[in-house]
Amino acid sequence: MLEQKLLVYLGVWVVVWFFIWYIIWKIIKQIELRNERKKAVSRSRSVILWESYEKLVPISQAIPYHSKDMNFLWKWVDYVVFDGLSEWNLKKIIFLEVKTWKSRLNKNEKQIEQTIKNKKVYYEIIRLRNS
């Protein structure tokens, strides 16, 4: 009889502790989810701010090129700079990637940099016919 009561108490104790740990686990997961959402919003805000800032780079004092010579591309290469073209004296064409001191080139940007360094850049004209 005593053994049955002990087994019942033990069973109840196990169920109660399982329930308590389940509630604690759910609370921890909710906190983690909330933190992940905050991080995601923060990263998104940073990306949006940086994309806005990139468009203002030509008026920055840190850029040695005339703002009229800079064409914003955004994807893979931020700017193509036609150095001197606004003054009718084209000196060089620069593919300009704007980065903060912490950021690095991604895979696509590295490939573009390597292709340019290997001098595999060409100029083509495609003429479309009127149909």
C-alpha positions as CSV (number, residue, x, y, z in Angstrom):
1,M,0.0,0.0,0.0
2,L,2.8,2.4,0.9
3,E,4.7,1.5,-2.3
4,Q,1.6,2.3,-4.4
5,K,1.3,5.7,-2.7
6,L,5.0,6.4,-3.3
7,L,4.6,5.5,-6.9
8,V,1.6,7.8,-7.2
9,Y,3.4,10.6,-5.5
10,L,6.5,10.0,-7.7
11,G,4.3,9.9,-10.8
12,V,2.5,13.2,-9.8
13,W,5.9,14.7,-8.9
14,V,7.3,13.7,-12.4
15,V,4.3,15.2,-14.2
16,V,4.4,18.4,-12.2
17,W,8.1,18.9,-12.8
18,F,7.7,18.0,-16.5
19,F,4.9,20.6,-16.7
20,I,7.1,23.2,-14.9
21,W,10.1,22.6,-17.2
22,Y,7.7,22.7,-20.2
23,I,6.5,26.1,-19.2
24,I,10.0,27.3,-18.5
25,W,11.1,26.0,-21.9
26,K,8.2,27.8,-23.6
27,I,9.1,31.1,-21.9
28,I,12.7,30.7,-22.9
29,K,11.7,30.1,-26.5
30,Q,9.4,33.1,-26.5
31,I,12.2,35.3,-25.2
32,E,14.6,33.9,-27.9
33,L,12.0,34.5,-30.6
34,R,11.5,38.1,-29.4
35,N,15.2,38.7,-29.4
36,E,15.6,37.2,-32.9
37,R,12.8,39.5,-34.1
38,K,14.5,42.5,-32.6
39,K,17.8,41.5,-34.3
40,A,16.1,41.1,-37.6
41,V,14.4,44.5,-37.4
42,S,17.8,46.0,-36.4
43,R,19.6,44.4,-39.3
44,S,16.8,45.4,-41.7
45,R,17.0,49.0,-40.4
46,S,20.8,49.0,-40.9
47,V,20.5,47.8,-44.4
48,I,17.9,50.4,-45.3
49,L,20.0,53.1,-43.8
50,W,23.1,52.0,-45.5
51,E,21.3,51.8,-48.9
52,S,20.1,55.4,-48.4
53,Y,23.6,56.5,-47.3
54,E,25.1,54.9,-50.4
55,K,23.0,57.2,-52.6
56,L,24.5,60.2,-50.8
57,V,28.1,59.1,-51.2
58,P,28.8,61.3,-54.2
59,I,28.4,64.5,-52.1
60,S,30.7,63.1,-49.4
61,Q,34.0,64.8,-48.9
62,A,35.7,61.4,-48.7
63,I,35.1,60.6,-52.4
64,P,37.7,62.1,-54.7
65,Y,35.5,62.0,-57.8
66,H,33.1,64.6,-59.1
67,S,29.5,63.7,-58.3
68,K,28.4,64.3,-61.9
69,D,30.9,61.6,-63.0
70,M,29.3,58.9,-60.7
71,N,26.5,56.7,-61.8
72,F,24.7,54.7,-59.1
73,L,24.1,51.0,-60.0
74,W,23.5,49.6,-56.5
75,K,23.6,45.9,-57.4
76,W,27.0,44.2,-57.2
77,V,28.9,47.4,-57.9
78,D,27.7,50.6,-56.2
79,Y,29.0,53.1,-58.8
80,V,30.6,53.4,-62.2
81,V,32.7,56.5,-62.2
82,F,33.6,58.2,-65.5
83,D,36.4,60.3,-64.0
84,G,36.6,63.6,-65.8
85,L,33.6,63.1,-68.2
86,S,31.6,66.0,-66.8
87,E,34.5,68.2,-67.8
88,W,34.8,66.6,-71.3
89,N,38.2,65.0,-70.3
90,L,37.6,61.3,-69.6
91,K,40.7,60.0,-67.7
92,K,39.5,56.6,-66.6
93,I,36.5,54.4,-65.8
94,I,36.2,53.1,-62.2
95,F,34.0,50.4,-60.8
96,L,33.5,51.8,-57.2
97,E,32.2,49.7,-54.3
98,V,31.4,51.6,-51.1
99,K,32.1,49.7,-47.9
100,T,32.3,50.6,-44.2
101,W,35.5,49.7,-42.4
102,K,34.0,46.4,-41.1
103,S,32.3,45.1,-44.2
104,R,33.9,42.8,-46.8
105,L,33.2,42.0,-50.4
106,N,30.7,39.2,-51.0
107,K,31.3,36.4,-53.5
108,N,29.8,38.3,-56.5
109,E,31.8,41.4,-55.7
110,K,35.0,39.4,-55.4
111,Q,34.3,37.8,-58.8
112,I,33.7,41.2,-60.4
113,E,36.9,42.6,-58.8
114,Q,38.9,39.6,-60.2
115,T,37.4,39.9,-63.6
116,I,38.3,43.6,-63.8
117,K,41.8,42.9,-62.6
118,N,42.1,40.2,-65.3
119,K,41.2,42.9,-67.8
120,K,38.2,40.9,-69.1
121,V,36.0,44.0,-69.4
122,Y,34.6,44.9,-72.8
123,Y,32.4,47.5,-74.5
124,E,29.6,46.4,-76.7
125,I,26.9,48.0,-78.8
126,I,23.6,46.2,-79.4
127,R,21.4,47.7,-82.1
128,L,17.7,46.9,-82.0
129,R,15.7,47.0,-85.2
130,N,12.3,48.4,-85.3
131,S,9.8,45.7,-86.0
